[in-house]
Amino acid sequence: MDCPDACSLLIDVTDGKGSRLRGNPAHPVTRGFLCGKVARYLEREYEPSRLLYPQKRIGAKGEGRFERISWDEALDTIAENLKRASEEYGPESVLPYSYAGTMGLLNGSGMDRRFFHRLGASRLDRTICSAAGGAALEASFGARYGTEPEQFAQSRLILAWGANILGTNVHLWPFVVEARRRGARFYTIDPVKNRTGRLADRHFAPYAGSDLALALGLAHVIFAERLYDADYVERYTSGVEEYRSLASQYAPERVESLTGIGRDDIVLLAREYATTKPACIRVNYGVQRSERGGAAVRAIAALAALTGSWRDVGGGLSLSTSGAFALNTAALEMPELQLRSPLGRMARVLNMVELGKALTEVSDPPVKALVVYNSNPAAVAPRQELVRKGLARDDLFTVVLEQFQTDTADFADILLPVTTFLEHTDLYRSYGHYFLQISRPVLPAPGETKSNLEAFRLLAHRMGFQEPCFDDTEDDMIRALLGGSDPFLQGITLERLDREHFVRLNVSPPGEPFLPFAKGGFGTASGRFEFGADSLAYTPPAESRLGRPELRSKYPLELISSKNDDSMNSTFGYRPDANRQTSVLHLHPEDAAPRNISDGDLVRVVNRRGACRLRASVPASPEQAMVRPGVVRAPSTGWRKMSAYGEHINSLTSDGLTDIGGGPVFYSCLVEVEKCGD
């Protein structure tokens, strides 16, 4: 599933039924344990409400009423409607919508991509999670990788910046614990004091969206006190003088006003980070979900370059390791098939963050058919009222491939049941470590469920596509993925993966730590780390306490809808406990008191995009507060139909885009909160 840990799992199976799922103790990162979400996965596997048969809609869109049909009828209906949309409006009137409901390459971006490329459908810009941060790494490093998790045990100072390790990256935690046993200090930087923050040696709570200003403030001190590694900067970086000039404008006094972090704390943190060896930053995607999120990631990454911490085992920075898996995805996805489509060219691109606009405003051609898989946009996409308006269109033909009847599934015309990762073959990379893994089916597919791969293969045949690639087996596709020439993948074959199950990439010799940028080696055009000062000046988000005054006067509270510890986006939304946890609004007592809000009260959260009702969580004292004054936090993401009032926090979030990468600005969001009756 969508997690950096990409666990290696062991399962006990008796007479075709799984009885116990656990972490593989032989895997160097999984180390024999699982998070609370995946430890309960067999409950999902055998949940009575799981979808087992194809169905067609018999009620109104969004009502969720269906009747069982055969696969033949389902495929014929889908093919007929996709052909009609393509012939009447052009193939770009068909839009696929998917993300990381599975991280498996075959069922996440394999036969489906081939199918839509051959059809000539609109391409989806899949940006809803990591696009801004990924673009930042590419601009600064020319690569998307960093410190391996095992090295955190060697660190003397660890900064978790926008990273709720215990909630979203739990297999990094044992390495943090080991480092602390050896005397390391562990600090968190986050507007929300979550479980990870409560266990930190020190927690810093910047204003929402002000991470860029804080990073520039730390750089100011490092430059001013000459705490940087002059040799590393001279040898391996580009644009340092321009960056020094930019940082000089962010004195601690100014940064205090921009971030809410005290000037003395800024100075002390900068000194401690720059003079502690090794020091490592675990920055996560929370940082980049604001208007200047990409720039924030670049400025944080600049700290590691300034201090030369890439030279140290246990130093550097980690956001994503995914770029090290240089698999031959072009051979898997076959984008050249677009040239064989009726378009005869590359199709247009629509950003998934702007789904509401795509379904209600896009023309030439309009979107007339939507195929959703590995995602639940009626829960996870921002600006929900517009998204749901689009999904409710009677003239929109919608297909949903799913394991459960999600909020999105309720809008489907045809609903197809698909397998879980325990029931099909797939290949898995990671964005949190450097092990490539294969999974073979260990449980029989129940009912009439089929893998995404098989469903799109059958649909390709129904559409009359004759290309041999639509008959490729899973093993054919894995061999194609492994067929590149990248040195990190040399010697990794399908046969070896079947023998060993997980294989470390050749990022360093066996037994030696991976130090990707110890001697430069950046993948930028210059071969150096690029500071990029010309794009890193800080401007507060429009929807923030220092943003547009007319918005702040109406909606004075900053909303952070960060991930719920016991959910996986909306994957476990069928669980009542997950929906209870995502039906809460955390407030500071100073914000609750003037609104006459007490712990447990029903409150209405509102802004210009929508509203939703939640239960207030107000601590007895300010010291116990999860957020600082002026900030409210709602865990995400549950299912709207499972909430007590049929409402959802993403009714409030914006479909605006980040500075680079086209990512979402979930955490640049102003609201007002009012008490309401039960």
Buried (B, 14 or more C-beta within 10 A) or exposed (E): BBBBBBBBBBBEEEEEEBEEBBBBEEBBBBBEBBBEBBBBBBEBBEEEEBBBBBBBBEEEBBEBEBEEBEBEEBBEBBBEBBBBBBEEBBBBBBBBBBBBBBBBBBBBBBBBBBBBBBBBBBBBBBBBBBBBBBBBBBBBBBBBBBBBBBBBBBBBBBBBBBBBBBBBBBBBBBBBBBBBEEEBBBBBBBBBBBEBBEBBEBBBBBBBBBBBBBBBBBBBBBBBEEBBBEEBBEEBBBBBEBBBEBBEEBBBEBBBEBBBBEBEBBBBBBBBBBEBBBBBBBBBBBBBBBBBBBBBBBBBBBBBBBBBBBBBBBBBBBBBBBBBBBBBBEBBBBBEBBEBBEBEEBBBEBBBBBBBBBBBEBEEBBBBBBBBBBBBBBBBBBBBBBBBEBBBBEEBBBBBBBBBBBBBBBBBBBBBBBBBBBBBBBBBBBBBBBBBBBBEBBBEBBEBBBBBBBBBBBBBBBBEBEEEBBEBEBEEBBBBBBEBEBEBBEEBBBEBBEEBBBBBBBBBEEEEBBBBBBEBBBBBEEEBBBBBBEBBBBBBBBBBBBBEEEBBEEBBBBBBBBBBBBBBBBBBBBBEEBBBBBBBBBBBBEBBEEBEBEEEBBBBBBBEBBBBBBBBBBBEEEEEBBBBEBBBBBBBBBBBBBBEEEBBBBBBBBBBBBBBBBBBBBBBBBBBBEBEEE
